[in-house]
Amino acid sequence: MIRNLRTLDGYVVRSWLRIFVLTAVGFPVVAILISLTDDLRKLLDRGLSMGEILISYVYSLPEHIFLVMPAAVLFASVFTVGAMGRHSEITAAKAGGVSFHRLSLPIFVCGLLATALAIFIGEVAPGATAKEKEIQEGEEVRPTSVRYDFVYRADQGWVYTVRALDTGTRLLQDVVFERQGSGIDYPALVIAADSASYVDSLESWRIWNGTSRIVVGGDKNAAFTYTSMKLRALTQSPVDLMAEPKDPEEMRYAELGRYIDALRRSGNDVNKLMVEQALKFALPATCLVIALFGTPLAITSARTGMAFGIAVSLATTVVYLLMIQISKAVGAGGVMHPVAAAWFPNGVFFLAGVVLLWRART
């Protein structure tokens, strides 16, 4: 019996994986080809070669795969179970003493593994997306010489909160430099200053009338004031600081969290960004939730045909995407806590999946 179950599990997994891989890779490739067709002339006019254009679209692949993975899990679950139903394989399994719930177990495990894969791709995608934009658009600089009230994320965990930047006078006004720490060996630093001036000959900044705090924790914190100090970590030129900030999809989960903390401390509304950060885990978790929802749903499509299965999968995908957009608006507007708003669609589909699974004939 155990050997037969292993054979059955392997058959279900192979069927599921074929559809999952085809959907998870095929849909993004089609979307990229459509985008390439629309934007090719514009990119060529910017002086990009065909090689550069193709490489840039390769970099866009992780983000597309990340977004389409829940739909890929849904299609794989619906069509795997639907095909088994049409070929009477579910009936044969039940006759052999295997319940529908046990038959569905490999699909749930695949959904869990797809969730882990989506989390990994979600951490890789921001760097790839940034590289894609760098190739296609280049480094865009603001046309004005002054920038007000902004946050700049630098290397090694540094975040700069700046009240005003003037590239003409090479001055920063009311600045706070923060570095994330990890303990005594690498403490957190908070440096606040009235101003900072850029010295072109030295290619460095000098900060004026400031206070530095070394934050270790407990009673081991220290603070000191100064009239003038050179900050080696501040290596960006005034023009560098004028660059547009990254979009949320260009930041990893932890990086976006540091950005949100810095914005919150400077008094900005961070609800929209909190929703985007929560979605970086909520969207991968959808793979498991949608497997739970789609597997019992597929029993219906098994009795009505493949066309109905396609219609159900597409309709479910559209409803889910619509709920995501509504949740973003609700979370950003403060009607619901941003984290709860990001996870709300998953909660709805999870409850629906539990009901469908409970009602499924075993």
C-alpha positions as CSV (number, residue, x, y, z in Angstrom):
1,M,0.0,0.0,0.0
2,I,2.8,2.4,0.9
3,R,4.7,1.6,-2.3
4,N,1.5,2.3,-4.3
5,L,1.0,5.6,-2.5
6,R,4.5,6.7,-3.3
7,T,3.9,5.8,-7.0
8,L,0.7,7.8,-7.0
9,D,2.3,10.7,-5.2
10,G,5.1,10.8,-7.8
11,Y,2.6,10.7,-10.6
12,V,0.6,13.6,-9.1
13,V,3.8,15.7,-8.5
14,R,5.1,15.1,-12.1
15,S,1.8,16.1,-13.6
16,W,1.6,19.2,-11.4
17,L,5.2,20.3,-12.0
18,R,4.8,20.1,-15.8
19,I,1.9,22.5,-15.8
20,F,3.4,24.7,-13.1
21,V,6.7,25.2,-14.9
22,L,5.0,25.8,-18.3
23,T,2.8,28.5,-16.7
24,A,5.3,30.1,-14.4
25,V,7.8,30.5,-17.3
26,G,5.5,30.7,-20.3
27,F,3.3,33.6,-19.1
28,P,6.2,35.9,-18.3
29,V,7.9,35.1,-21.6
30,V,4.7,36.0,-23.5
31,A,4.4,39.2,-21.5
32,I,8.0,40.1,-22.1
33,L,7.7,39.5,-25.9
34,I,4.6,41.7,-26.0
35,S,6.5,44.4,-24.1
36,L,9.5,44.0,-26.3
37,T,7.3,44.4,-29.4
38,D,5.8,47.6,-28.1
39,D,9.0,49.2,-26.7
40,L,11.6,48.0,-29.2
41,R,11.7,51.2,-31.4
42,K,11.8,53.5,-28.3
43,L,14.7,51.6,-26.8
44,L,16.6,51.5,-30.1
45,D,16.1,55.3,-30.4
46,R,17.9,55.7,-27.0
47,G,21.0,54.1,-28.6
48,L,20.7,50.7,-27.0
49,S,21.9,47.7,-29.0
50,M,19.7,44.6,-29.5
51,G,22.0,42.7,-27.1
52,E,21.5,45.3,-24.4
53,I,17.8,45.2,-24.9
54,L,17.6,41.4,-24.7
55,I,19.7,41.4,-21.6
56,S,17.5,44.0,-19.9
57,Y,14.5,41.8,-20.5
58,V,16.2,38.8,-19.1
59,Y,16.7,40.8,-15.9
60,S,12.9,41.5,-15.9
61,L,12.1,37.8,-15.8
62,P,12.4,37.2,-12.0
63,E,9.9,40.0,-11.2
64,H,7.4,38.6,-13.8
65,I,7.8,35.0,-12.5
66,F,7.3,36.3,-8.9
67,L,4.1,38.0,-9.8
68,V,2.7,35.1,-11.8
69,M,3.5,32.2,-9.4
70,P,0.2,32.2,-7.6
71,A,-1.6,31.9,-10.9
72,A,0.8,29.1,-12.0
73,V,0.0,27.2,-8.8
74,L,-3.7,27.6,-9.5
75,F,-3.5,26.4,-13.1
76,A,-1.3,23.5,-12.1
77,S,-3.7,22.4,-9.3
78,V,-6.9,22.8,-11.3
79,F,-5.6,21.1,-14.4
80,T,-3.8,18.3,-12.6
81,V,-6.9,17.3,-10.6
82,G,-9.2,18.1,-13.5
83,A,-7.3,15.7,-15.8
84,M,-7.3,13.0,-13.2
85,G,-11.0,13.4,-12.8
86,R,-11.7,13.2,-16.5
87,H,-9.6,10.0,-16.8
88,S,-11.4,8.5,-13.8
89,E,-8.1,8.3,-11.9
90,I,-9.7,9.9,-8.8
91,T,-12.4,7.3,-8.9
92,A,-9.8,4.5,-9.2
93,A,-7.8,6.0,-6.3
94,K,-10.9,6.1,-4.1
95,A,-11.7,2.5,-5.0
96,G,-8.3,1.6,-3.9
97,G,-8.9,3.2,-0.5
98,V,-7.1,6.6,-1.1
99,S,-9.3,9.5,-0.1
100,F,-9.4,12.8,-2.1
101,H,-7.7,14.6,0.8
102,R,-4.8,12.1,0.8
103,L,-4.6,12.3,-3.0
104,S,-4.3,16.1,-2.8
105,L,-1.5,16.0,-0.2
106,P,1.3,16.1,-2.9
107,I,-0.3,19.2,-4.4
108,F,-0.3,21.0,-1.0
109,V,3.4,20.1,-0.5
110,C,4.1,21.5,-4.0
111,G,2.3,24.6,-3.0
112,L,4.4,24.9,0.1
113,L,7.6,24.5,-1.9
114,A,6.3,27.1,-4.4
115,T,5.9,29.5,-1.5
116,A,9.5,29.0,-0.5
117,L,10.7,29.4,-4.1
118,A,8.6,32.6,-4.5
119,I,10.2,34.1,-1.3
120,F,13.6,33.4,-2.8
121,I,12.7,34.9,-6.2
122,G,11.2,37.9,-4.4
123,E,14.5,38.6,-2.8
124,V,16.4,38.2,-6.1
125,A,13.9,40.2,-8.2
126,P,14.6,43.7,-6.8
127,G,18.3,43.7,-7.9
128,A,17.4,42.3,-11.3
129,T,14.7,44.9,-11.8
130,A,17.1,47.7,-10.8
131,K,19.5,46.4,-13.4
132,E,16.8,46.3,-16.0
133,K,15.9,49.9,-15.4
134,E,19.6,50.9,-15.3
135,I,20.1,49.4,-18.8
136,Q,16.8,50.7,-20.3
137,E,16.6,54.1,-18.8
138,G,20.1,54.9,-17.4
139,E,20.6,57.1,-14.3
140,E,18.0,59.8,-14.3
141,V,18.7,63.0,-12.4
142,R,16.2,65.6,-11.4
143,P,16.2,68.6,-13.7
144,T,16.1,71.0,-10.7
145,S,19.1,71.9,-8.5
146,V,17.2,71.8,-5.2
147,R,15.5,68.9,-3.5
148,Y,13.5,69.0,-0.3
149,D,12.4,66.5,2.4
150,F,13.8,63.3,1.1
151,V,15.3,60.0,2.4
152,Y,18.3,58.5,0.6
153,R,19.4,54.9,1.1
154,A,23.1,54.4,0.8
155,D,25.4,51.3,1.1
156,Q,26.2,49.3,4.3
157,G,22.8,50.1,5.9
158,W,23.1,53.9,5.9
159,V,20.0,56.0,5.5
160,Y,20.1,59.8,5.1
161,T,17.2,62.0,6.0
162,V,17.6,65.4,4.5
163,R,15.5,68.6,4.9
164,A,17.1,70.4,1.9
165,L,19.8,69.8,-0.8
166,D,21.1,72.5,-3.0
167,T,23.6,71.3,-5.7
168,G,24.5,74.9,-6.6
169,T,25.8,75.8,-3.1
170,R,26.8,72.1,-2.4
171,L,24.9,72.2,0.9
172,L,22.7,69.9,2.9
173,Q,20.4,71.4,5.6
174,D,19.1,69.6,8.7
175,V,20.4,66.2,8.0
176,V,20.3,62.9,9.9
177,F,22.5,60.0,9.1
178,E,21.5,56.6,10.5
179,R,23.3,53.2,10.3
180,Q,21.7,50.0,11.2
181,G,23.8,48.1,13.8
182,S,24.2,44.5,14.8
183,G,25.6,44.6,18.3
184,I,28.7,45.8,20.2
185,D,31.1,45.0,17.4
186,Y,29.0,47.0,14.9
187,P,26.8,49.5,16.8
188,A,24.1,51.6,15.3
189,L,25.0,55.2,14.7
190,V,22.7,58.3,14.6
191,I,24.4,61.5,13.4
192,A,22.3,64.7,13.3
193,A,23.7,68.0,12.0
194,D,22.6,71.5,11.1
195,S,24.3,71.3,7.7
196,A,26.9,69.6,5.6
197,S,29.0,71.1,2.8
198,Y,30.6,69.2,-0.1
199,V,34.3,69.9,-0.7
200,D,35.0,69.3,-4.4
201,S,38.8,69.2,-4.1
202,L,38.5,66.4,-1.5
203,E,35.4,64.8,-3.0
204,S,34.0,64.5,0.6
205,W,31.4,66.1,2.9
206,R,32.0,68.0,6.1
207,I,29.2,68.2,8.6
208,W,28.7,71.2,10.9
209,N,27.2,71.6,14.4
210,G,26.1,68.1,15.0
211,T,25.6,65.4,17.6
212,S,26.5,61.7,17.2
213,R,25.0,58.9,19.2
214,I,26.4,55.4,19.3
215,V,23.6,53.0,20.1
216,V,24.5,49.6,21.5
217,G,21.7,48.9,23.9
218,G,21.1,49.0,27.6
219,D,23.4,51.5,29.4
220,K,26.2,51.3,26.9
221,N,25.1,54.1,24.6
222,A,27.3,57.2,24.1
223,A,26.8,60.6,22.6
224,F,29.0,63.6,21.8
225,T,28.7,66.9,20.0
226,Y,31.1,68.6,17.6
227,T,31.5,71.8,15.5
228,S,32.9,70.2,12.4
229,M,33.5,66.6,11.3
230,K,34.3,64.7,8.2
231,L,32.0,61.7,7.7
232,R,33.8,59.0,5.6
233,A,30.6,57.0,5.0
234,L,29.0,59.9,3.1
235,T,30.7,59.2,-0.2
236,Q,27.9,60.4,-2.5
237,S,28.2,63.7,-4.4
238,P,25.4,66.3,-4.5
239,V,24.4,65.0,-8.0
240,D,24.2,61.4,-6.6
241,L,21.8,62.6,-3.9
242,M,19.6,64.1,-6.5
243,A,18.9,60.7,-8.0
244,E,15.3,59.5,-7.9
245,P,14.6,57.0,-5.0
246,K,14.1,53.3,-5.8
247,D,10.6,52.0,-6.2
248,P,9.4,49.4,-3.7
249,E,9.8,46.6,-6.2
250,E,13.5,47.5,-6.5
251,M,14.1,46.9,-2.7
252,R,14.4,43.7,-0.8
253,Y,12.2,43.1,2.3
254,A,14.8,44.3,4.9
255,E,15.9,47.2,2.8
256,L,12.3,48.4,2.4
257,G,11.8,48.0,6.1
258,R,14.8,50.3,6.9
259,Y,13.4,52.8,4.4
260,I,10.0,52.7,6.0
261,D,11.6,53.2,9.5
262,A,13.5,56.3,8.3
263,L,10.4,57.8,6.7
264,R,8.3,57.2,9.8
265,R,10.9,58.9,12.0
266,S,10.8,61.9,9.7
267,G,7.0,62.1,10.0
268,N,6.0,60.8,6.6
269,D,3.0,58.6,5.8
270,V,4.3,55.0,5.3
271,N,1.0,53.1,5.0
272,K,1.4,52.5,1.3
273,L,5.0,51.2,1.7
274,M,4.0,49.0,4.6
275,V,1.4,47.3,2.3
276,E,4.1,46.8,-0.3
277,Q,6.5,45.3,2.2
278,A,3.9,43.0,3.6
279,L,3.0,41.8,0.1
280,K,6.6,40.6,-0.3
281,F,5.6,37.7,2.0
282,A,1.8,37.7,1.5
283,L,2.2,37.1,-2.3
284,P,4.4,34.0,-1.9
285,A,2.1,32.6,0.8
286,T,-0.7,32.8,-1.8
287,C,0.9,29.9,-3.6
288,L,0.0,27.6,-0.6
289,V,-3.4,29.2,-0.1
290,I,-4.3,28.9,-3.7
291,A,-3.3,25.3,-3.8
292,L,-5.7,24.7,-0.9
293,F,-8.4,26.6,-2.8
294,G,-7.8,25.3,-6.3
295,T,-7.5,21.6,-5.6
296,P,-11.1,21.0,-4.4
297,L,-12.4,23.6,-6.9
298,A,-11.0,21.4,-9.7
299,I,-13.4,18.6,-8.9
300,T,-16.1,20.6,-10.6
301,S,-14.0,21.3,-13.7
302,A,-13.3,17.6,-13.9
303,R,-17.0,17.0,-14.5
304,T,-17.6,19.9,-16.8
305,G,-14.5,19.9,-19.0
306,M,-11.2,21.7,-19.7
307,A,-12.8,24.9,-20.9
308,F,-14.6,25.3,-17.6
309,G,-11.3,24.7,-15.8
310,I,-9.6,27.5,-17.8
311,A,-12.5,29.8,-17.1
312,V,-12.5,29.1,-13.4
313,S,-8.7,29.6,-13.2
314,L,-8.8,32.9,-15.1
315,A,-11.8,34.2,-13.1
316,T,-10.1,33.3,-9.8
317,T,-6.9,35.1,-10.9
318,V,-8.8,38.2,-11.9
319,V,-10.7,38.2,-8.6
320,Y,-7.5,37.8,-6.6
321,L,-5.7,40.6,-8.5
322,L,-8.7,42.9,-8.0
323,M,-8.7,42.1,-4.3
324,I,-5.0,42.9,-4.1
325,Q,-5.5,46.3,-5.7
326,I,-8.5,47.0,-3.3
327,S,-6.4,45.9,-0.3
328,K,-3.5,48.2,-1.4
329,A,-5.9,51.2,-1.5
330,V,-7.6,50.3,1.8
331,G,-4.2,49.8,3.5
332,A,-2.7,53.0,2.1
333,G,-5.7,55.0,3.1
334,G,-5.5,53.8,6.7
335,V,-8.9,52.2,6.7
336,M,-7.3,48.9,7.6
337,H,-3.9,48.2,9.1
338,P,-1.4,47.9,6.2
339,V,-0.2,44.4,7.1
340,A,-3.8,43.2,7.6
341,A,-4.8,44.7,4.3
342,A,-2.0,42.9,2.5
343,W,-2.9,39.5,4.0
344,F,-6.7,40.0,3.6
345,P,-7.1,38.3,0.2
346,N,-5.1,35.3,1.5
347,G,-7.5,35.1,4.4
348,V,-10.6,35.1,2.1
349,F,-9.2,32.4,-0.2
350,F,-7.9,30.3,2.7
351,L,-11.4,30.2,4.3
352,A,-13.0,29.5,0.9
353,G,-10.4,26.7,0.4
354,V,-11.2,25.1,3.8
355,V,-14.9,25.1,3.0
356,L,-14.4,23.6,-0.4
357,L,-12.0,21.0,0.9
358,W,-14.5,20.1,3.7
359,R,-17.3,19.7,1.3
360,A,-15.3,17.7,-1.2
361,R,-16.3,14.1,-1.5
362,T,-13.6,11.9,0.0
